[in-house]
Amino acid sequence: MSSGYDGSMRLALEQAALAPAHGDVPVGAVVLSATGDVLAVAHNDREGSGDPTAHAEVLALRAAAAARGEWRLEGCTLVVTLEPCTMCAGAIVLSRAARVVYGAVDEKAGAAGSLWDVLRDRRLNHRPEVVSGVLAQECSAQLLAFFADHR
């Protein structure tokens, strides 16, 4: 499936490839401004930092907020290689990001439509647009290769 987000997802895949060097699951994220400029990039760093919240999405949102000088990321798009978990989905909602684009589905912990659907929960005050399946095969292959090496 080709989309207008393929280039950004490739950048997220490059970020994800950096995570295994310090023992982390290869997940990468990119935050784009409303005009499509890259505001931040990040990859999982839980093992490297010893921080349980150091998921790629949270780190990218923090860096984008710092780059903008405010916590509201209105108009921004978060591109991530794996469907966000509940923690990350909560952070995305609270950041007011306009859109989330992800590659691989996470049937065990996904919170953007597979296991839960936090991002589109009508009870919340903000619901970003969700675009799924962008370069899904490449994103899944990267994760599968990592877990095959670690089993």
Secondary structure, DSSP 8 states (H G I E B T S, - for coil): ---TTHHHHHHHHHHHTTGGGGT----EEEEE-TTS-EEEEEE--HHHHT-TT--HHHHHHHHHHHHHTSS--TT-EEEEEE---HHHHHHHHHHT-SEEEEEE--TTT-TBTTS-BGGG-TTSS---EEE--TTHHHHHHHHHHHHHHT-
